Amino acid sequence: MSLKTDRRLIPTSMHWGTYFAEVENGKLVAVHDYDKDPAPAIIGPGIVDAVDDAVRIRRPMIRKGWLENGPASREGRGGEPFVAVPWDEALDMAAGELKRIRDQHGNRAIFGGSYGWSSAGRFHHAQSQVHRFLNSIGGYVRHVDTYSYAAGQVIIPHVVGPFADLLNRHTTWPVIAEHSELVVMFGGVPVKNGQVTSGGVGRHTVFEGLKTAYDMGGEFVNISPIRNDVVDLIEADWIAPRPNTDAALMLALAHVIYSEGLHNEDFLAEYTTGFEKFLPYLLGETDGQPKTPEWAERISEVPAETIRKLARRMAGGRTMIMTAWSLQRGDHGEQPFWLTVLLAAMLGQIGLPGGGFGLGYGSENGIGNPVELFKWPALPQGRNPVEDFIPVARISDMLLNPGGDFVYNGETRTYPDIKAVYWAGGNPFHHHQDLNRLVKAIRQPDTVFVNEIWWTAMARHADFVFPTTTALERNDLSMTHWEQTIVAMQKAIEPVGESRNDYDVFTGLAERLGVADVFTEGRDAEDWMRHLWDQARQRAAEAEFELPDLETFRETGTMEVLKPKTPMILLEAFRQDPEANPLRTPSGKIELFSEKIESFGYADCRGHPVWLEPYEWLGAPEAESYPLHLISNQPKTRLHSQLDSGAISRGSKIQDREPMSMHPDDAAARGIENGDVVRLYNDRGACLAGVIVTDAVRPGVVQLSTGAWYDPEEPGVIGSLCKHGNPNVLTRDKGTSSLGQGPSAHSVLVEVEKYQGTPPPVTAFVPPEILEKGRL
């Protein structure tokens, strides 16, 4: 007698690809790549075992200390057991605590934390859900900008115009392939980063774009401390500067271009403003130091002759300058972005096919994708009457310094006194700097609420933990910017344990707080998806393309839409007619000197781009004690920290630790061999990692990707060793400058030593102790 097998293929979308989930008898057994994807990500299969693994949260949880003593127990966050509580009881208590805080302290005592990478779906988007809920109860303190490019987000509007508009209109890969003779990549164009797009990926195009450009005769230069920031296939010349010295290198390139008469005077005169105020600094008339290649060589360790040859090569043909987002995640990170624009302006090729600049090629898959611009509908978040906000990377500052002042983009503002943190989507113990400081900071509010799928560090440091579903456990719609593929995401498996959608969690809280009508508008999740799809169909008709009804779309599963009518070339219309198409800057032109920034009076971000030494260089004792520069870049086996518990990410570990690359000379000097477990440390913390000895990193640099789940040897103890390899126990929690206040994770010095003895076991993927409520 044979048992009947129920096997289905179900379409879904994730930030790292479009897939068909293979389900057998209700269990996920595989995910299959979209057949139109030319270069699928390696991340996808990591979901198969992670979706129902040991570290999945299955029931509502309340921290034992909070359940017994309320907010007075907050010192126990991160180290105490949790108690499983029935849904109704957990929601009752959470709603009561939110009401108490709102009534006693007001809505400016509530911080709504989220980071947008929670789901590729248009409706089940945790950031929209939590913000809509908090607005329905009177508002919340928000953050502005992103960890990905906060400094760039602030500086670029002063120079060229709104950053989002710029990203949406980058010159596309086919144009680059056809017209660019030379592509100069500051920070490389890492294909591993291009595995993802916020909102979902249909076709991975970064590798395809690079290969096509190479096949058509394009030449490449990779300027990075890491050789494999570009694929070997394109045979890029490798220039390996000292980390955080790109601004000095760019200034020297500008000096050569100007001093040898290679600059485009007509372009500078017609399309830019302020070059004449920058020039005295470049020539050394204002500070006595001309920014020559010899000067830059002393800083960057790139030979002066290499700089001269590159400058002449850039001026000798159609050149595209690409600068990765990683460059602005260092001390004074605004400067290399500003200088990227300045170099491109001096060459005079902005707005021409294959020339000019780009900010973020390869940083996400979508930059440079050929797609027609279109605004897809999204879940409305409502109106937030609370005016307080913080720059995204200043969360620890806010929690530790209530009532203190901070400066940001020309303003002086005050940190609010936060009593409640509600986090849904994202894990700050992945993306924030100086985790030991964050452990201290997260103990300051009265209560921390988290909606989470797995037992991440943020969940372990919460008081209320509500288990939520993955994209595979619900229906949704994937419709996103920069992508032609749209997906009718369909429920593949039943929710694991008692997990619920974020919408259902917030609906339950809204009912208890008397705002259900405001939050739901009388719609359930299916009603909202139909509402959003109806809006999408109406907008599509206005844009002269057609979308089917929802039932037909669900039967089809995927669609390709918005094929571009004309090639996209960044700032082409501005170049063709700058008066009819002015930039959204004060002058309407590219601002190489900004009167507005100059008026702020910031010593760490002046009116024109400059070289400013990284903070770490100013203290010789730190440089002597910690001689290695740590690059904490993005991983290739997961998205940030997502799916770290899955087989793909765990398969990359060395002795269960996150792999770290170091140069053979640095390894030999410390008696370290390939495969050893090492301890990285500085005055902020320490972590373990497994070593890869390779000449793909320059001497004096070690590379340890972000995203290994924080795993302190003594949970809840500030300063405890991270056994797993999270580099943010080492990074400095300092803003890039008074202007942008972005994260400066790439400005960090460390020392590395071979770990002696047997390393402690990694427990990041073991749930915390869980108690039954009736057995306390």
Disulfide bonds with the S-S distance in Angstrom:
none
